[in-house]
Structures are given as C-alpha cells and as structure tokens.
Amino acid sequence: MTPTAPLPLLFLDVDGPLIPFGPTSRPHPTYGTAPGAPGTGANPLLNRIDPRHGPRLAALPCELVWATTWMEDANAWIAPRIGLPPLPVVHWPEPADAEGTAGQEDRDMRDRLHWKTRALVARAADRPFVWVDDEITDTDRAWVAAHHPGPALLHRVDPRRGLATSDYTALDAWLRRVADGA
C-alpha cells in the first residue's frame, strides 16, 4: 500500500464481537455506565460491552465501519459507551430489492454464504479490509478470496467471549502488514 492509499476498512459486527453472548461456565462480565447513558435500559445486553474496546479499536490502523444489524443505533448507543465517534454504517440491501436478487439470495443460503459477505465485498470495492464477526465460515473466506481483488482478513470471534487481546493482536499485525505492503 502506498502512503497516499486509504487505510484498510475494518467492518465490525456488534453481537458477538462487542456484546458476548451464549453459554459460558461463568456469567458474562458487565460494565457499569453513567445514569442516562445512551441506550441505558434499551437493551439489557449493552452492559456487557467492555468500554476498553473503544480505545483498542481506535488504535488500529484502519477505518472503522459498523457492519451490524444495529445499523445507525450502533452510533447512538454503542459508540458513545466505548468512546468512539460516529462511524460509517453499512446499509444492507433489502431482500429482493433488485431484479434477480431473490434468486441470488436463495443460492447464497443454499451454499451457506453469509448474507453480509457480498455487501461487504461490494462496499470495500478494491480496498483491503478486515471483517470481524462471529458468524464467518470457510465458505465466506473462499468466496471473498475468489471475488475480492485486494487483501482481506475474515476474522471470526468467539461470541461467548467477544473480542479478546489475541484478536486485537492478530488484527493489528495483519493491518500493519497490509499498510507496509507485505
């Protein structure tokens, strides 16, 4: 990547990476917020978001983009909780919003391609990108490798623990390699 090239994109899901869920041997940790914080009372799982995610995400050499069904609500309720500014949001295509889309959706479901995969590759265009989600599979990785001309890292997070130090280490190392042109 040249010094004038835009930063890689990091497409970030919320449920799983930032809000851990699912069975664990211990209760999920919770984090307090100030009374009246955005989203307080709106979703009982918001208290599972570790506020340390914000500075760790902001330190990564990339452009952060919400890639979640929370859509704009991620900027209203989550970004302020973790100290991030409002981020760009991927707006998902409506099912069957274009001629022939319904048939493609059926094929993707049959092939087990995640419903976000095509939209994220289209949004990235030729830019390098990371996709952080808890639902990524080898099918998504193979499809991206075949359809995206630039570097891409599809990083699956264990939804029971969410983003951990090892995830940040892997993301940072990959992003720096791409920035260095390796």
LUMDOLO-341746 format. One record per residue (C-alpha): residue number from 0; x, y, z. Coordinates in nm, 2 decimals. Each point is the difference from the previous one (the first is absolute). Example, Ala and Ser with C-alpha at 12.3 -4.5 7.8 and 13.67 -1.06 7.14 Angstrom:
LUMDOLO-341746
+-----+--------+--------+--------+
|   k |     xx |     yy |     zz |
+-----+--------+--------+--------+
|   0 |   1.23 |  -0.45 |   0.78 |
|   1 |   0.14 |   0.34 |  -0.07 |
+-----+--------+--------+--------+
end
This chain:
LUMDOLO-341746
+-----+--------+--------+--------+
|   k |     xx |     yy |     zz |
+-----+--------+--------+--------+
|   0 |   0.00 |   0.00 |   0.00 |
|   1 |   0.14 |   0.34 |  -0.08 |
|   2 |   0.01 |   0.28 |   0.25 |
|   3 |  -0.29 |   0.18 |  -0.17 |
|   4 |  -0.22 |  -0.30 |  -0.02 |
|   5 |  -0.30 |   0.00 |   0.22 |
|   6 |   0.01 |  -0.21 |   0.32 |
|   7 |  -0.14 |  -0.35 |  -0.01 |
|   8 |  -0.36 |  -0.03 |   0.11 |
|   9 |  -0.10 |  -0.19 |   0.32 |
|  10 |  -0.36 |  -0.12 |  -0.02 |
|  11 |  -0.12 |  -0.05 |   0.36 |
|  12 |  -0.29 |  -0.21 |   0.11 |
|  13 |  -0.15 |   0.07 |   0.35 |
|  14 |  -0.17 |  -0.31 |   0.13 |
|  15 |   0.28 |  -0.25 |   0.07 |
|  16 |   0.31 |   0.22 |  -0.04 |
|  17 |  -0.11 |   0.28 |   0.23 |
|  18 |  -0.30 |  -0.15 |   0.18 |
|  19 |   0.10 |  -0.35 |   0.11 |
|  20 |  -0.29 |  -0.25 |   0.02 |
|  21 |  -0.06 |  -0.37 |   0.02 |
|  22 |   0.07 |  -0.27 |   0.26 |
|  23 |   0.30 |   0.04 |   0.22 |
|  24 |   0.12 |  -0.16 |   0.32 |
|  25 |  -0.02 |   0.34 |   0.18 |
|  26 |  -0.23 |   0.30 |  -0.05 |
|  27 |   0.11 |   0.25 |  -0.26 |
|  28 |   0.17 |   0.30 |   0.15 |
|  29 |  -0.19 |   0.32 |   0.02 |
|  30 |   0.11 |   0.36 |  -0.01 |
|  31 |  -0.18 |   0.29 |   0.17 |
|  32 |  -0.09 |   0.32 |  -0.18 |
|  33 |  -0.10 |   0.34 |   0.12 |
|  34 |  -0.37 |   0.04 |   0.06 |
|  35 |  -0.16 |   0.13 |  -0.32 |
|  36 |   0.27 |  -0.14 |  -0.23 |
|  37 |  -0.12 |  -0.06 |  -0.35 |
|  38 |  -0.19 |  -0.32 |  -0.02 |
|  39 |  -0.03 |  -0.05 |   0.37 |
|  40 |  -0.31 |  -0.21 |   0.05 |
|  41 |  -0.05 |  -0.05 |  -0.37 |
|  42 |   0.19 |  -0.33 |  -0.02 |
|  43 |   0.10 |  -0.20 |   0.31 |
|  44 |   0.30 |  -0.14 |  -0.19 |
|  45 |   0.17 |   0.34 |  -0.05 |
|  46 |   0.15 |  -0.03 |   0.35 |
|  47 |   0.21 |  -0.29 |  -0.14 |
|  48 |   0.20 |   0.24 |  -0.22 |
|  49 |   0.35 |   0.06 |   0.14 |
|  50 |   0.07 |   0.37 |  -0.03 |
|  51 |   0.37 |  -0.09 |  -0.07 |
|  52 |  -0.10 |  -0.11 |  -0.35 |
|  53 |  -0.03 |   0.36 |  -0.11 |
|  54 |   0.37 |   0.10 |   0.05 |
|  55 |   0.12 |  -0.33 |  -0.13 |
|  56 |  -0.20 |   0.03 |  -0.32 |
|  57 |   0.09 |   0.36 |  -0.05 |
|  58 |   0.37 |  -0.10 |   0.03 |
|  59 |  -0.02 |  -0.24 |  -0.30 |
|  60 |   0.14 |   0.14 |  -0.33 |
|  61 |  -0.33 |  -0.01 |  -0.19 |
|  62 |  -0.33 |   0.17 |  -0.07 |
|  63 |  -0.27 |  -0.15 |   0.23 |
|  64 |  -0.34 |  -0.07 |  -0.15 |
|  65 |  -0.30 |  -0.15 |   0.18 |
|  66 |  -0.11 |  -0.32 |  -0.18 |
|  67 |  -0.29 |  -0.10 |   0.22 |
|  68 |  -0.37 |  -0.02 |   0.01 |
|  69 |   0.02 |   0.27 |   0.27 |
|  70 |   0.07 |   0.24 |  -0.30 |
|  71 |  -0.03 |   0.36 |   0.12 |
|  72 |  -0.10 |  -0.11 |   0.35 |
|  73 |   0.37 |  -0.11 |   0.04 |
|  74 |   0.10 |   0.37 |  -0.03 |
|  75 |  -0.28 |   0.11 |   0.24 |
|  76 |   0.04 |  -0.27 |   0.27 |
|  77 |   0.34 |  -0.17 |  -0.04 |
|  78 |   0.25 |   0.25 |  -0.13 |
|  79 |  -0.05 |   0.24 |   0.30 |
|  80 |   0.02 |  -0.28 |   0.25 |
|  81 |   0.35 |  -0.09 |  -0.12 |
|  82 |   0.13 |   0.34 |  -0.09 |
|  83 |  -0.02 |  -0.02 |  -0.38 |
|  84 |  -0.12 |   0.28 |  -0.23 |
|  85 |  -0.29 |  -0.09 |  -0.23 |
|  86 |   0.12 |  -0.25 |  -0.26 |
|  87 |  -0.11 |  -0.06 |  -0.36 |
|  88 |  -0.27 |  -0.27 |  -0.01 |
|  89 |  -0.05 |  -0.28 |  -0.26 |
|  90 |  -0.36 |   0.03 |  -0.12 |
|  91 |  -0.12 |  -0.35 |  -0.09 |
|  92 |  -0.19 |  -0.06 |  -0.32 |
|  93 |  -0.37 |  -0.08 |   0.05 |
|  94 |  -0.08 |  -0.36 |  -0.09 |
|  95 |  -0.10 |  -0.02 |  -0.37 |
|  96 |   0.05 |   0.37 |  -0.05 |
|  97 |   0.13 |  -0.05 |  -0.36 |
|  98 |  -0.10 |  -0.23 |  -0.28 |
|  99 |   0.15 |  -0.34 |   0.05 |
| 100 |   0.11 |   0.07 |   0.35 |
| 101 |  -0.24 |  -0.25 |   0.15 |
| 102 |   0.15 |  -0.28 |  -0.20 |
| 103 |   0.35 |   0.10 |   0.10 |
| 104 |  -0.10 |   0.01 |   0.37 |
| 105 |  -0.14 |  -0.35 |  -0.04 |
| 106 |   0.32 |  -0.13 |  -0.15 |
| 107 |   0.21 |   0.17 |   0.27 |
| 108 |  -0.21 |  -0.16 |   0.27 |
| 109 |   0.03 |  -0.34 |  -0.16 |
| 110 |   0.37 |   0.05 |  -0.04 |
| 111 |   0.03 |   0.12 |   0.36 |
| 112 |   0.14 |   0.34 |  -0.09 |
| 113 |  -0.06 |   0.25 |   0.27 |
| 114 |  -0.25 |   0.27 |  -0.09 |
| 115 |   0.25 |   0.27 |   0.07 |
| 116 |   0.28 |  -0.13 |  -0.22 |
| 117 |  -0.10 |   0.14 |  -0.34 |
| 118 |  -0.09 |   0.34 |   0.15 |
| 119 |   0.33 |   0.04 |   0.18 |
| 120 |   0.20 |  -0.09 |  -0.31 |
| 121 |  -0.20 |   0.25 |  -0.20 |
| 122 |   0.05 |   0.27 |   0.27 |
| 123 |   0.37 |  -0.07 |   0.02 |
| 124 |   0.04 |   0.03 |  -0.38 |
| 125 |   0.37 |  -0.06 |  -0.06 |
| 126 |   0.11 |   0.12 |   0.35 |
| 127 |   0.16 |  -0.24 |   0.25 |
| 128 |  -0.24 |  -0.09 |   0.27 |
| 129 |  -0.05 |  -0.20 |   0.32 |
| 130 |  -0.34 |  -0.14 |   0.09 |
| 131 |  -0.04 |  -0.07 |   0.38 |
| 132 |  -0.31 |  -0.22 |   0.07 |
| 133 |  -0.10 |  -0.31 |   0.19 |
| 134 |  -0.17 |  -0.17 |  -0.30 |
| 135 |   0.28 |  -0.01 |  -0.26 |
| 136 |   0.06 |  -0.34 |  -0.16 |
| 137 |   0.24 |  -0.16 |  -0.24 |
| 138 |  -0.27 |   0.05 |  -0.27 |
| 139 |   0.02 |   0.38 |   0.05 |
| 140 |   0.38 |  -0.01 |  -0.01 |
| 141 |   0.01 |  -0.19 |  -0.32 |
| 142 |  -0.26 |   0.23 |  -0.16 |
| 143 |   0.19 |   0.31 |   0.10 |
| 144 |   0.33 |  -0.15 |  -0.13 |
| 145 |  -0.16 |  -0.06 |  -0.34 |
| 146 |  -0.19 |   0.33 |  -0.03 |
| 147 |   0.21 |   0.27 |   0.18 |
| 148 |   0.32 |   0.11 |  -0.18 |
| 149 |   0.17 |   0.15 |   0.31 |
| 150 |   0.11 |  -0.14 |   0.33 |
| 151 |  -0.27 |  -0.11 |   0.24 |
| 152 |  -0.01 |  -0.15 |   0.34 |
| 153 |  -0.32 |  -0.16 |   0.12 |
| 154 |   0.05 |  -0.02 |   0.38 |
| 155 |  -0.24 |  -0.22 |   0.19 |
| 156 |  -0.05 |   0.09 |   0.37 |
| 157 |  -0.13 |  -0.25 |   0.26 |
| 158 |  -0.34 |   0.15 |   0.09 |
| 159 |   0.02 |  -0.14 |   0.35 |
| 160 |   0.30 |   0.23 |   0.09 |
| 161 |  -0.01 |   0.27 |  -0.26 |
| 162 |   0.32 |   0.19 |  -0.12 |
| 163 |   0.30 |  -0.10 |   0.21 |
| 164 |   0.36 |   0.10 |   0.01 |
| 165 |   0.10 |  -0.27 |  -0.24 |
| 166 |  -0.25 |   0.13 |  -0.25 |
| 167 |   0.13 |   0.36 |   0.02 |
| 168 |   0.36 |  -0.14 |  -0.04 |
| 169 |  -0.10 |  -0.19 |  -0.32 |
| 170 |  -0.19 |   0.30 |  -0.14 |
| 171 |   0.27 |   0.25 |   0.07 |
| 172 |   0.27 |  -0.23 |  -0.15 |
| 173 |  -0.20 |  -0.06 |  -0.32 |
| 174 |  -0.09 |   0.37 |  -0.04 |
| 175 |   0.37 |   0.10 |   0.04 |
| 176 |   0.12 |  -0.26 |  -0.25 |
| 177 |  -0.25 |   0.13 |  -0.25 |
| 178 |   0.10 |   0.36 |   0.07 |
| 179 |   0.36 |  -0.10 |  -0.06 |
| 180 |  -0.08 |  -0.16 |  -0.33 |
| 181 |   0.08 |  -0.35 |   0.11 |
+-----+--------+--------+--------+
end
